[in-house]
Amino acid sequence: MKKLKKFLKYFFILIGLGLVLSYFSFYYFTEPKSDDQILTEFSKLNIQPELTNEDFKGFSYRKIKITNGKNLPTMVFVHGTIGSSVDFICYMSDSVLAKKANFISYDRVGYNYKDENETQESIAFERDLLQSITKDLEPKETIVVGYSYGGSIALADTSNYKKTILIAPAVYHKVEPQFWFINIYKWQLTRWLVPKIWKQAGKEKLSHVEDLKNFDDNWTANKNAILSIHGTADVIVPFSNSEYLEKQFPKNQFNLVKIPGGRHFLIWEDFDIIKEEFLKSLD
């Protein structure tokens, strides 16, 4: 009996330590980076991006721009929830892609470093922000890339681009999962435990289902060539999202690339596959 009590004591201590470590790990890796941290990260890769703080309808947001050539097309990256302007750094720093494109990435409102603004919980707002970023670019030389929640934003933008690329896009409200841990944000007793950046994500997640309903009958207003890349084992944004889109668009407009066994973190885990699709789209 004493051995059992001792075992349980150490077991629960280890569980407690594991939870504390997980909490601070999530906090550290998802907390938005400062300008200096971002510039240092790019500097280590021998890249000097143009980092600016822009304004949209009274909201400040941070934008990263990398110009590799005057006459190259531009890829504009839209991050998900949670996400940041450096989520696509491995693509923006790739030497092969750099010969083919210029890059723009930005922190959506609510996800900036020490951001005092709340996320707007609106795909329409995010679409308008995206359009304000691309308005001075040559439309037919612009490729918009949206990951996860960013996929719904990219698809909602009906500007006449060279291509729209969706990566694990969250577009279909009927298959939008609601995970138990979102309750930590919903409950007043536990909300204080949630880091600010995760509170923004919680707000966006809770409103996403209703917001998506506004676009159910409007996705096909996007007349661009569309590529969707999705992992079949994605439990955060189910693969059925891309299957749903595939049924709506003509075959000559919509192309679905499935990654067997691919998970939601495919932009990091399946870099080579996605890079290859980027290169095809840039040709």
C-alpha positions as CSV (number, residue, x, y, z in Angstrom):
1,M,0.0,0.0,0.0
2,K,2.9,2.4,0.9
3,K,4.5,1.6,-2.5
4,L,1.3,2.4,-4.3
5,K,0.9,5.7,-2.4
6,K,4.5,6.6,-3.2
7,F,4.0,5.7,-6.9
8,L,0.8,7.8,-7.1
9,K,2.5,10.7,-5.4
10,Y,5.4,10.8,-7.9
11,F,3.0,10.1,-10.8
12,F,0.9,13.2,-10.0
13,I,4.0,15.3,-9.5
14,L,5.3,14.3,-12.9
15,I,1.9,15.0,-14.5
16,G,1.8,18.4,-12.8
17,L,5.3,19.2,-14.0
18,G,4.4,18.1,-17.5
19,L,1.4,20.4,-17.6
20,V,3.4,23.3,-16.3
21,L,6.2,22.7,-18.9
22,S,3.6,22.3,-21.7
23,Y,2.0,25.6,-20.7
24,F,5.2,27.6,-20.7
25,S,6.3,25.9,-24.0
26,F,3.1,26.8,-25.7
27,Y,3.5,30.3,-24.3
28,Y,7.1,30.7,-25.5
29,F,6.6,29.3,-29.0
30,T,3.4,31.1,-29.8
31,E,4.1,34.5,-28.2
32,P,4.6,37.1,-31.0
33,K,8.2,38.0,-31.6
34,S,9.5,41.6,-31.4
35,D,10.8,43.4,-34.5
36,D,14.4,42.8,-33.3
37,Q,13.8,39.1,-32.8
38,I,12.3,38.8,-36.3
39,L,15.1,40.7,-38.0
40,T,17.7,38.7,-36.1
41,E,16.0,35.5,-37.2
42,F,16.2,36.6,-40.9
43,S,19.7,37.9,-40.4
44,K,20.9,34.5,-39.4
45,L,19.7,33.3,-42.8
46,N,21.5,36.2,-44.5
47,I,18.3,37.9,-45.4
48,Q,17.4,41.6,-44.8
49,P,13.7,42.0,-45.1
50,E,11.8,45.3,-45.1
51,L,9.8,45.3,-41.8
52,T,7.2,48.0,-41.4
53,N,4.2,48.8,-39.2
54,E,1.2,49.6,-41.3
55,D,-2.3,51.0,-40.6
56,F,-5.6,49.7,-41.8
57,K,-8.8,51.3,-40.7
58,G,-7.1,52.6,-37.5
59,F,-5.6,49.2,-36.7
60,S,-1.8,48.7,-36.7
61,Y,-0.3,45.6,-38.2
62,R,3.3,44.4,-39.0
63,K,4.3,43.6,-42.5
64,I,7.4,41.8,-43.8
65,K,8.5,42.3,-47.4
66,I,11.4,40.6,-49.2
67,T,12.2,41.8,-52.7
68,N,14.3,39.4,-54.7
69,G,13.9,40.9,-58.1
70,K,12.0,43.8,-59.8
71,N,10.1,41.7,-62.3
72,L,9.3,38.7,-60.1
73,P,5.8,37.6,-59.1
74,T,4.9,38.2,-55.4
75,M,3.7,35.5,-53.0
76,V,1.5,36.9,-50.1
77,F,1.2,34.7,-47.1
78,V,-1.8,34.8,-44.7
79,H,-1.3,33.0,-41.4
80,G,-3.9,31.0,-39.4
81,T,-5.1,30.9,-35.8
82,I,-2.7,31.0,-33.9
83,G,-0.1,32.3,-36.3
84,S,2.4,35.0,-37.3
85,S,4.2,36.6,-40.1
86,V,7.2,34.2,-39.7
87,D,5.2,31.0,-40.0
88,F,6.4,30.8,-43.7
89,I,10.0,31.8,-43.0
90,C,11.3,28.5,-44.3
91,Y,9.7,29.3,-47.7
92,M,10.7,32.9,-47.7
93,S,14.3,32.0,-47.0
94,D,14.5,29.2,-49.5
95,S,17.2,29.9,-52.2
96,V,15.3,28.2,-55.0
97,L,12.0,30.0,-54.3
98,A,13.9,33.2,-53.9
99,K,14.9,33.1,-57.5
100,K,11.3,32.8,-58.6
101,A,9.4,35.2,-56.3
102,N,9.2,38.2,-54.0
103,F,7.5,37.6,-50.6
104,I,5.1,39.5,-48.3
105,S,3.9,38.2,-44.9
106,Y,2.1,40.0,-42.2
107,D,0.7,39.7,-38.7
108,R,-3.1,39.8,-38.7
109,V,-4.8,42.3,-36.3
110,G,-4.7,40.8,-32.7
111,Y,-1.6,38.8,-33.4
112,N,1.1,41.5,-33.5
113,Y,3.8,41.9,-30.9
114,K,2.3,43.6,-27.8
115,D,-0.9,44.1,-29.8
116,E,-3.4,46.3,-28.0
117,N,-6.1,45.5,-30.6
118,E,-8.5,42.6,-30.4
119,T,-9.0,40.2,-33.3
120,Q,-11.9,41.3,-35.4
121,E,-13.5,37.8,-35.7
122,S,-14.5,38.6,-39.3
123,I,-13.4,37.0,-42.6
124,A,-14.7,40.1,-44.4
125,F,-12.5,42.4,-42.3
126,E,-9.5,40.1,-43.0
127,R,-10.3,39.9,-46.7
128,D,-10.4,43.7,-46.9
129,L,-7.0,44.0,-45.0
130,L,-5.5,41.5,-47.5
131,Q,-6.8,43.5,-50.4
132,S,-5.3,46.7,-49.0
133,I,-1.9,44.9,-49.0
134,T,-2.1,43.6,-52.5
135,K,-3.7,46.6,-54.1
136,D,-0.4,48.1,-55.3
137,L,0.8,44.7,-56.7
138,E,0.4,43.6,-60.3
139,P,-2.7,41.3,-59.8
140,K,-1.7,38.7,-62.5
141,E,1.7,38.5,-60.9
142,T,0.4,37.9,-57.4
143,I,-0.2,34.6,-55.6
144,V,-2.1,34.6,-52.4
145,V,-1.3,31.7,-50.0
146,G,-3.6,31.1,-47.0
147,Y,-3.0,28.6,-44.3
148,S,-5.8,27.2,-42.0
149,Y,-8.0,30.2,-41.0
150,G,-5.9,32.1,-43.5
151,G,-7.3,29.8,-46.2
152,S,-10.8,31.1,-45.7
153,I,-9.4,34.7,-45.9
154,A,-7.5,34.0,-49.2
155,L,-10.5,32.3,-50.7
156,A,-12.9,35.1,-49.8
157,D,-10.6,37.6,-51.7
158,T,-12.1,37.6,-55.2
159,S,-9.4,39.9,-56.6
160,N,-8.1,38.7,-60.0
161,Y,-4.8,37.0,-58.9
162,K,-2.4,34.7,-60.8
163,K,-3.4,32.0,-58.3
164,T,-5.0,31.3,-54.9
165,I,-3.2,28.6,-52.9
166,L,-5.0,27.2,-49.8
167,I,-3.2,25.0,-47.3
168,A,-5.4,23.1,-44.9
169,P,-8.2,25.7,-45.4
170,A,-10.9,26.0,-42.8
171,V,-13.9,26.8,-45.0
172,Y,-16.8,24.5,-44.2
173,H,-18.7,25.3,-41.0
174,K,-20.4,21.9,-40.7
175,V,-17.1,20.1,-40.1
176,E,-15.5,22.7,-37.9
177,P,-14.3,20.9,-34.7
178,Q,-14.8,22.4,-31.3
179,F,-12.1,21.1,-29.0
180,W,-12.6,20.6,-25.2
181,F,-9.6,22.9,-24.3
182,I,-11.5,25.9,-25.8
183,N,-13.5,25.7,-22.6
184,I,-10.4,26.9,-20.6
185,Y,-10.9,30.2,-22.5
186,K,-14.7,30.2,-22.2
187,W,-14.8,29.6,-18.4
188,Q,-14.3,32.7,-16.3
189,L,-12.5,30.7,-13.6
190,T,-9.8,29.5,-16.0
191,R,-9.6,32.3,-18.5
192,W,-6.8,34.0,-16.6
193,L,-4.6,31.0,-17.3
194,V,-4.8,31.6,-21.1
195,P,-2.0,33.8,-22.6
196,K,-3.2,36.9,-24.4
197,I,-2.4,35.5,-27.9
198,W,-4.4,32.3,-27.1
199,K,-7.3,34.4,-26.0
200,Q,-7.4,36.0,-29.4
201,A,-7.3,32.6,-31.0
202,G,-10.1,31.4,-28.7
203,K,-12.3,34.3,-29.7
204,E,-11.7,33.7,-33.4
205,K,-12.3,30.0,-33.0
206,L,-15.6,30.4,-31.2
207,S,-17.0,32.8,-33.9
208,H,-15.6,31.0,-36.9
209,V,-18.5,28.6,-37.5
210,E,-21.1,31.4,-37.7
211,D,-18.8,33.6,-39.8
212,L,-18.2,30.8,-42.3
213,K,-21.9,30.5,-42.9
214,N,-21.8,34.0,-44.5
215,F,-19.6,32.6,-47.2
216,D,-21.2,29.2,-47.8
217,D,-22.8,30.3,-51.1
218,N,-20.1,32.7,-52.1
219,W,-16.8,30.7,-52.3
220,T,-17.3,30.2,-56.0
221,A,-17.2,34.0,-56.5
222,N,-13.4,33.5,-56.5
223,K,-12.6,33.0,-60.2
224,N,-8.9,32.4,-59.8
225,A,-7.0,29.2,-60.4
226,I,-7.2,27.5,-57.0
227,L,-4.8,25.0,-55.5
228,S,-5.7,23.3,-52.2
229,I,-3.0,21.3,-50.3
230,H,-4.4,19.2,-47.4
231,G,-3.3,16.3,-45.2
232,T,-5.7,13.4,-45.0
233,A,-5.0,12.9,-41.3
234,D,-5.7,16.6,-40.3
235,V,-7.9,16.6,-37.2
236,I,-7.7,20.3,-36.5
237,V,-9.0,21.3,-40.0
238,P,-10.5,18.1,-41.4
239,F,-9.6,17.0,-45.0
240,S,-13.3,17.2,-45.8
241,N,-12.9,21.0,-46.0
242,S,-11.0,20.6,-49.2
243,E,-13.3,17.8,-50.5
244,Y,-16.2,20.2,-49.9
245,L,-14.5,22.8,-52.1
246,E,-13.6,20.3,-54.8
247,K,-17.3,19.6,-55.3
248,Q,-18.1,23.3,-55.7
249,F,-15.5,24.4,-58.3
250,P,-15.0,23.3,-61.9
251,K,-12.2,20.7,-62.4
252,N,-10.3,23.1,-64.7
253,Q,-10.3,25.8,-61.9
254,F,-9.7,23.8,-58.7
255,N,-6.8,21.3,-58.0
256,L,-6.6,19.3,-54.8
257,V,-3.3,17.9,-53.7
258,K,-3.8,15.4,-50.9
259,I,-0.9,14.5,-48.6
260,P,-1.6,10.9,-47.3
261,G,-1.2,10.9,-43.5
262,G,-0.5,14.6,-43.5
263,R,-1.4,16.5,-40.4
264,H,-2.4,20.1,-39.8
265,F,1.2,21.2,-39.3
266,L,2.1,20.4,-42.9
267,I,3.6,23.8,-43.7
268,W,6.5,22.7,-41.5
269,E,6.3,18.9,-41.7
270,D,5.7,18.6,-45.4
271,F,8.0,21.4,-46.6
272,D,9.3,19.6,-49.7
273,I,5.9,18.8,-51.1
274,I,4.5,22.3,-50.6
275,K,7.7,23.9,-51.9
276,E,7.3,21.8,-55.1
277,E,3.7,23.0,-55.5
278,F,4.8,26.6,-55.0
279,L,7.4,26.2,-57.8
280,K,4.8,24.7,-60.2
281,S,2.5,27.6,-59.5
282,L,5.3,30.2,-60.1
283,D,6.2,28.8,-63.5
